[in-house]
Amino acid sequence: MKKNTIRILGNRLLKKYNLKDWNIDFNNNKEYYGACNYQRKTIYISIYDIDKLSDTHIQDTILHEISHTLSGEYTGHRLKWIINCYRLGVKEKWIYLLNEFIELIIAVHNQ
């Protein structure tokens, strides 16, 4: 996916989740695919090896970071962030397993 397409997708998702004052930008970080800067209200997507990632992986990275913005600056990857990932439909493998677990808890609670 090209940078312009990623920016358009990211801005569309930011708008969808009412994060209109946030931006999408790029860096060349080799350690992570995405990062959230709360002071600059910017989600950074790493373009290092971006051509090797699927469109789904890139979208998941954006949603992963949007989940951070919705969860709060110091939440990290704790429960609030996991729940937001679930609500946003993040498809990361370990999130998928947690999604199944959450659905099981909801089903048991609703019985």
C-alpha positions as CSV (number, residue, x, y, z in Angstrom):
1,M,0.0,0.0,0.0
2,K,1.4,3.4,-0.9
3,K,1.9,6.2,1.7
4,N,-0.9,8.3,0.2
5,T,-3.4,5.4,0.4
6,I,-2.3,4.7,4.0
7,R,-2.8,8.4,4.9
8,I,-6.3,8.4,3.3
9,L,-7.3,5.1,5.1
10,G,-5.9,6.4,8.4
11,N,-7.7,9.8,8.1
12,R,-10.9,8.0,7.3
13,L,-10.6,5.7,10.3
14,L,-9.6,8.7,12.6
15,K,-12.8,10.5,11.4
16,K,-14.9,7.4,11.9
17,Y,-13.8,7.2,15.6
18,N,-14.2,10.9,16.1
19,L,-10.5,11.6,16.3
20,K,-10.6,14.5,13.9
21,D,-7.8,16.4,15.7
22,W,-5.4,13.5,15.2
23,N,-3.2,13.0,12.2
24,I,-1.4,10.2,10.3
25,D,2.3,10.6,9.6
26,F,5.2,8.3,8.7
27,N,8.6,7.4,10.1
28,N,11.2,4.7,9.3
29,N,11.3,2.9,12.6
30,K,12.6,-0.7,12.4
31,E,11.3,-1.8,15.8
32,Y,7.5,-1.3,15.4
33,Y,4.9,-0.8,12.7
34,G,3.0,2.0,14.4
35,A,3.2,4.4,17.3
36,C,1.0,7.0,19.0
37,N,2.2,10.4,20.0
38,Y,-0.3,12.0,22.4
39,Q,1.4,15.4,22.5
40,R,1.4,15.8,18.8
41,K,-1.9,13.9,18.3
42,T,-0.3,11.9,15.6
43,I,-0.3,8.2,14.7
44,Y,3.0,7.3,13.1
45,I,3.2,4.4,10.6
46,S,6.6,3.0,9.9
47,I,7.4,2.8,6.2
48,Y,10.3,0.5,6.9
49,D,9.5,-2.8,5.0
50,I,5.9,-1.4,4.4
51,D,5.8,-3.1,1.0
52,K,6.1,-6.5,2.7
53,L,2.9,-5.9,4.8
54,S,-0.6,-6.8,3.6
55,D,-3.3,-4.2,3.4
56,T,-5.0,-6.0,6.3
57,H,-1.9,-5.7,8.4
58,I,-1.5,-2.0,7.7
59,Q,-5.2,-1.4,8.6
60,D,-4.8,-3.4,11.8
61,T,-1.8,-1.3,12.7
62,I,-3.8,1.9,12.3
63,L,-6.7,0.4,14.3
64,H,-4.2,-0.8,17.0
65,E,-2.9,2.8,17.4
66,I,-6.5,4.2,17.3
67,S,-7.2,1.9,20.2
68,H,-4.4,3.5,22.1
69,T,-5.8,7.0,21.4
70,L,-9.2,5.9,22.7
71,S,-7.8,4.2,25.7
72,G,-5.7,7.0,27.0
73,E,-2.0,7.8,27.1
74,Y,-0.9,5.6,30.0
75,T,-3.1,2.6,29.3
76,G,-0.5,0.6,27.3
77,H,-1.8,-2.9,26.3
78,R,-3.9,-3.4,29.4
79,L,-7.6,-4.3,29.6
80,K,-9.1,-1.0,28.4
81,W,-6.9,-1.1,25.3
82,I,-7.8,-4.8,24.6
83,I,-11.5,-4.0,24.9
84,N,-11.1,-1.1,22.5
85,C,-9.2,-3.4,20.0
86,Y,-12.2,-5.8,20.3
87,R,-14.7,-3.1,19.6
88,L,-12.6,-1.8,16.6
89,G,-12.3,-5.3,15.1
90,V,-8.5,-5.5,15.3
91,K,-7.4,-8.8,13.8
92,E,-4.0,-9.3,15.4
93,K,-3.6,-13.0,16.3
94,W,-3.4,-12.6,20.0
95,I,-6.2,-10.0,20.0
96,Y,-8.3,-12.6,18.1
97,L,-7.9,-15.1,20.9
98,L,-8.8,-12.5,23.4
99,N,-11.9,-11.6,21.3
100,E,-13.0,-15.2,21.5
101,F,-12.5,-15.1,25.3
102,I,-14.5,-11.8,25.7
103,E,-17.3,-13.2,23.6
104,L,-17.4,-16.3,25.8
105,I,-17.6,-14.1,28.9
106,I,-20.4,-12.1,27.4
107,A,-22.3,-15.2,26.4
108,V,-22.0,-16.7,29.9
109,H,-23.0,-13.3,31.5
110,N,-26.1,-13.1,29.3
111,Q,-27.4,-16.6,30.2
